Amino acid sequence: MCVLRATNPMRVRATRSGDSTFAVASAYLRAEPDGLGLARRVAGYTVLAHDPAVPMVAADYWIHSEPYYRGVVGPVAAALGADAALARLVADPTDAPAERRFEERVAELFAADPRLAALVRGRVDAADDEVYINYFRGTTHRHDVPVIGLERLRTAAEQARSERTASADVDPEILVVIPISDRTGGGRLRNLLACLLALRDQSFPRHRYRVTVVEFDERPRWRPLVEPLVDHYLHVEGHGLFNKSWVLNVGVRHTPGSPRLLCLLDADILVDREFLERNHARFADRELDAQLPHTEMLSMDQPSSDRAIQERCSAGTSEAPLTGVRGLLLRDCPGGCLWVRSEVFHRIGGLDERYRGWGGEDEDMLYRTAMAGALTQFDDVFLHLWHPRPAMRREDGEPFNAHITVGSWTGERGYGELSGPVGFSTIAAAGA
């Protein structure tokens, strides 16, 4: 997938400028306007090379990026030898004090050996252009923050229930569709509630958008908690691997009304207050058929997610400040959110319902959307909330959906049917 994105066969129009990922990375520009020192950048690459969370966040991105991480870290590790600060960070890449101490040691090393510093700077600059997973830590990040669990958000959700939802008598301009599957009531459900609370706090007029959540489960497990926060709740009876494509198609096809724009949004994205207004305004360009709002996805660690939810959903800030969070910065991530004109969505038959389990459906949708119209990528930074990672490959090590030819879906046999995904008749469905 990295090759597919890098060669850009989809003709995605980028709005950002510059030659270097680091130069145009808006997370860094917004949170670190003076740039990052070389020692800090090396510390970040050391975290990337050793943190087991990195290959878990996106397996294909890791495979592409790992050699660049090692190329930066290798000369520094060789020069430091049996260094206590390095050993401590390698043992626990999430240890923020260890990371800061290692930065100090690297700065001392570079001050004593300018030739090594020049070598490493060249490798860092080259790596910044190539890696698909970078590292970010805001200047005010802290690990010791209160946990924002499900019960805390249940209380906020109860308070939000008294707020009036949009009138069902008027067609919305925007339909936001969010898929969810959480059989244990863990991180994903907590994240969904945070996502919904953020969507209720928007500068865009409430009567001009609707929010639909579609739950994939054996039963409508979380309906009592979710339904009061949305305009429409749907349940599809799903077993086994999650079928995100089918779930989104159902949400689009079985929500009342005729919206002009569709926002297909993951449940783990914490949006800012201007999210709907900003992206709606972009479609004033009549030549724009679809858009990826983000260049970067900041996959936050657990404490950062708690802090971001506290800031956005409890304190009521317009956005969660980047300076207070830490995470993995995914470059040109195809998932998370796609905006598309309804006409284009239906013309291409929605998402490919043959994809099941992790990976591939977002890339496929981008490919077909770009073939059908003009797709632009903007340079927003999306905040992705922490949750336990799903399996990314089959037990034999192969990707779940490697057998599917990208771009081959047409939807001519149907899509978004409540009876189940096309081609998988054993899965029944029930609409609410």
FENZIRA-V424074 format. One record per backbone hydrogen bond with DSSP energy under -1.0 kcal/mol. CO is the residue of the C=O (numbers start at 1). NH is the residue of the N-H. If there is no record, write none. Layout:
co=CO nh=NH
co=CO nh=NH
This chain:
co=1 nh=5
co=2 nh=6
co=3 nh=7
co=8 nh=11
co=13 nh=377
co=20 nh=24
co=21 nh=25
co=25 nh=29
co=26 nh=30
co=27 nh=31
co=28 nh=32
co=32 nh=35
co=37 nh=41
co=38 nh=42
co=39 nh=43
co=40 nh=44
co=41 nh=45
co=42 nh=46
co=43 nh=47
co=44 nh=48
co=45 nh=49
co=46 nh=50
co=47 nh=51
co=51 nh=54
co=53 nh=57
co=58 nh=62
co=59 nh=63
co=60 nh=64
co=61 nh=65
co=62 nh=66
co=65 nh=68
co=65 nh=69
co=66 nh=70
co=67 nh=71
co=68 nh=72
co=69 nh=73
co=70 nh=74
co=73 nh=77
co=74 nh=78
co=75 nh=79
co=76 nh=80
co=77 nh=81
co=81 nh=83
co=83 nh=87
co=84 nh=88
co=85 nh=89
co=86 nh=90
co=87 nh=91
co=88 nh=92
co=92 nh=95
co=94 nh=96
co=95 nh=99
co=96 nh=100
co=97 nh=101
co=98 nh=102
co=99 nh=103
co=100 nh=104
co=101 nh=105
co=102 nh=106
co=103 nh=107
co=104 nh=108
co=105 nh=109
co=106 nh=110
co=107 nh=111
co=108 nh=112
co=109 nh=113
co=113 nh=117
co=114 nh=118
co=115 nh=119
co=116 nh=120
co=117 nh=121
co=118 nh=122
co=119 nh=123
co=120 nh=124
co=121 nh=125
co=122 nh=126
co=123 nh=127
co=124 nh=128
co=127 nh=130
co=127 nh=131
co=132 nh=331
co=134 nh=329
co=136 nh=327
co=138 nh=141
co=143 nh=145
co=149 nh=153
co=150 nh=154
co=151 nh=155
co=152 nh=156
co=153 nh=157
co=154 nh=158
co=155 nh=159
co=156 nh=160
co=157 nh=161
co=160 nh=163
co=173 nh=261
co=174 nh=210
co=175 nh=263
co=176 nh=212
co=177 nh=265
co=178 nh=214
co=180 nh=216
co=186 nh=190
co=187 nh=191
co=188 nh=192
co=189 nh=193
co=190 nh=194
co=191 nh=195
co=192 nh=196
co=193 nh=197
co=194 nh=198
co=195 nh=199
co=196 nh=200
co=205 nh=208
co=206 nh=209
co=208 nh=173
co=208 nh=174
co=210 nh=176
co=211 nh=231
co=211 nh=232
co=212 nh=178
co=213 nh=234
co=214 nh=180
co=215 nh=236
co=217 nh=238
co=219 nh=221
co=222 nh=226
co=223 nh=227
co=226 nh=229
co=227 nh=230
co=232 nh=213
co=234 nh=215
co=236 nh=217
co=242 nh=357
co=243 nh=247
co=244 nh=248
co=245 nh=249
co=246 nh=250
co=247 nh=251
co=248 nh=252
co=249 nh=253
co=250 nh=254
co=260 nh=342
co=261 nh=175
co=262 nh=340
co=263 nh=177
co=264 nh=338
co=266 nh=269
co=268 nh=385
co=272 nh=275
co=273 nh=203
co=274 nh=278
co=275 nh=279
co=276 nh=280
co=277 nh=281
co=278 nh=282
co=280 nh=283
co=281 nh=284
co=282 nh=285
co=285 nh=288
co=289 nh=341
co=290 nh=376
co=291 nh=339
co=292 nh=378
co=293 nh=380
co=295 nh=332
co=296 nh=382
co=297 nh=299
co=297 nh=330
co=298 nh=300
co=298 nh=384
co=299 nh=328
co=301 nh=305
co=302 nh=306
co=303 nh=307
co=304 nh=308
co=305 nh=309
co=306 nh=310
co=307 nh=311
co=308 nh=312
co=309 nh=313
co=310 nh=315
co=311 nh=317
co=318 nh=273
co=321 nh=324
co=322 nh=325
co=323 nh=140
co=325 nh=138
co=326 nh=301
co=327 nh=136
co=328 nh=299
co=329 nh=134
co=330 nh=297
co=336 nh=266
co=338 nh=264
co=339 nh=291
co=340 nh=262
co=341 nh=345
co=342 nh=346
co=343 nh=347
co=344 nh=348
co=345 nh=350
co=352 nh=355
co=360 nh=364
co=361 nh=365
co=362 nh=366
co=363 nh=367
co=364 nh=368
co=365 nh=369
co=366 nh=370
co=367 nh=371
co=368 nh=372
co=369 nh=373
co=374 nh=289
co=374 nh=290
co=375 nh=13
co=376 nh=292
co=377 nh=15
co=380 nh=295
co=380 nh=296
co=382 nh=298
co=383 nh=270
co=384 nh=300
co=394 nh=397
co=398 nh=394
co=399 nh=402
co=401 nh=404
co=405 nh=408
co=411 nh=414
co=417 nh=420
co=421 nh=424
co=424 nh=427
